[in-house]
């Protein structure tokens, strides 16, 4: 998981998309599929956390500037 902390959001998304594509193809042996799935879950969490952090930063910036509070509904954030 420390490896994800060093990569950018875009790099993590690319890796996640690659994992999803490989798993959807169905040609991955079971053990490798489980490892890839676990890695995908970790990358997904990293990306989600990164987006949440960015949302908090935007909210703070907009609030500090006297703008109305920025908010994404759960539906929009998916």
TORKOL-4160 file (C-alpha; in steps of 0.2 Angstrom, whole numbers, padded with zeros to 4 digits, m for minus):
78
<pt num="1" X="0000" Y="0000" Z="0000"/>
<pt num="2" X="0015" Y="0012" Z="0003"/>
<pt num="3" X="0018" Y="0010" Z="m0016"/>
<pt num="4" X="0002" Y="0019" Z="m0020"/>
<pt num="5" X="0006" Y="0034" Z="m0009"/>
<pt num="6" X="0021" Y="0037" Z="m0021"/>
<pt num="7" X="0011" Y="0037" Z="m0037"/>
<pt num="8" X="m0001" Y="0050" Z="m0044"/>
<pt num="9" X="m0019" Y="0049" Z="m0044"/>
<pt num="10" X="m0018" Y="0047" Z="m0063"/>
<pt num="11" X="m0005" Y="0033" Z="m0062"/>
<pt num="12" X="m0016" Y="0024" Z="m0049"/>
<pt num="13" X="m0031" Y="0025" Z="m0060"/>
<pt num="14" X="m0021" Y="0018" Z="m0075"/>
<pt num="15" X="m0016" Y="0003" Z="m0065"/>
<pt num="16" X="m0033" Y="0000" Z="m0059"/>
<pt num="17" X="m0040" Y="0001" Z="m0076"/>
<pt num="18" X="m0027" Y="m0011" Z="m0082"/>
<pt num="19" X="m0031" Y="m0023" Z="m0068"/>
<pt num="20" X="m0050" Y="m0022" Z="m0072"/>
<pt num="21" X="m0047" Y="m0026" Z="m0090"/>
<pt num="22" X="m0036" Y="m0041" Z="m0086"/>
<pt num="23" X="m0049" Y="m0048" Z="m0074"/>
<pt num="24" X="m0063" Y="m0045" Z="m0086"/>
<pt num="25" X="m0054" Y="m0055" Z="m0100"/>
<pt num="26" X="m0055" Y="m0070" Z="m0089"/>
<pt num="27" X="m0038" Y="m0077" Z="m0094"/>
<pt num="28" X="m0030" Y="m0074" Z="m0077"/>
<pt num="29" X="m0027" Y="m0090" Z="m0066"/>
<pt num="30" X="m0037" Y="m0090" Z="m0050"/>
<pt num="31" X="m0022" Y="m0086" Z="m0038"/>
<pt num="32" X="m0016" Y="m0071" Z="m0048"/>
<pt num="33" X="m0034" Y="m0065" Z="m0051"/>
<pt num="34" X="m0036" Y="m0065" Z="m0032"/>
<pt num="35" X="m0020" Y="m0055" Z="m0030"/>
<pt num="36" X="m0025" Y="m0043" Z="m0044"/>
<pt num="37" X="m0042" Y="m0041" Z="m0036"/>
<pt num="38" X="m0034" Y="m0036" Z="m0019"/>
<pt num="39" X="m0022" Y="m0024" Z="m0028"/>
<pt num="40" X="m0037" Y="m0017" Z="m0037"/>
<pt num="41" X="m0047" Y="m0014" Z="m0021"/>
<pt num="42" X="m0031" Y="m0005" Z="m0013"/>
<pt num="43" X="m0030" Y="0006" Z="m0028"/>
<pt num="44" X="m0048" Y="0010" Z="m0028"/>
<pt num="45" X="m0047" Y="0015" Z="m0010"/>
<pt num="46" X="m0032" Y="0026" Z="m0013"/>
<pt num="47" X="m0040" Y="0035" Z="m0028"/>
<pt num="48" X="m0056" Y="0037" Z="m0017"/>
<pt num="49" X="m0046" Y="0044" Z="m0003"/>
<pt num="50" X="m0037" Y="0056" Z="m0015"/>
<pt num="51" X="m0053" Y="0062" Z="m0022"/>
<pt num="52" X="m0060" Y="0065" Z="m0005"/>
<pt num="53" X="m0045" Y="0075" Z="0001"/>
<pt num="54" X="m0046" Y="0085" Z="m0015"/>
<pt num="55" X="m0064" Y="0089" Z="m0011"/>
<pt num="56" X="m0060" Y="0094" Z="0006"/>
<pt num="57" X="m0046" Y="0106" Z="m0001"/>
<pt num="58" X="m0059" Y="0113" Z="m0013"/>
<pt num="59" X="m0072" Y="0116" Z="0001"/>
<pt num="60" X="m0059" Y="0125" Z="0012"/>
<pt num="61" X="m0053" Y="0136" Z="m0002"/>
<pt num="62" X="m0071" Y="0141" Z="m0008"/>
<pt num="63" X="m0076" Y="0143" Z="0011"/>
<pt num="64" X="m0060" Y="0154" Z="0014"/>
<pt num="65" X="m0064" Y="0164" Z="m0001"/>
<pt num="66" X="m0082" Y="0168" Z="0005"/>
<pt num="67" X="m0089" Y="0156" Z="m0008"/>
<pt num="68" X="m0103" Y="0144" Z="m0005"/>
<pt num="69" X="m0098" Y="0127" Z="0002"/>
<pt num="70" X="m0094" Y="0114" Z="m0012"/>
<pt num="71" X="m0102" Y="0098" Z="m0010"/>
<pt num="72" X="m0104" Y="0082" Z="m0021"/>
<pt num="73" X="m0118" Y="0071" Z="m0018"/>
<pt num="74" X="m0114" Y="0052" Z="m0016"/>
<pt num="75" X="m0121" Y="0049" Z="m0033"/>
<pt num="76" X="m0110" Y="0062" Z="m0041"/>
<pt num="77" X="m0094" Y="0056" Z="m0033"/>
<pt num="78" X="m0096" Y="0038" Z="m0041"/>
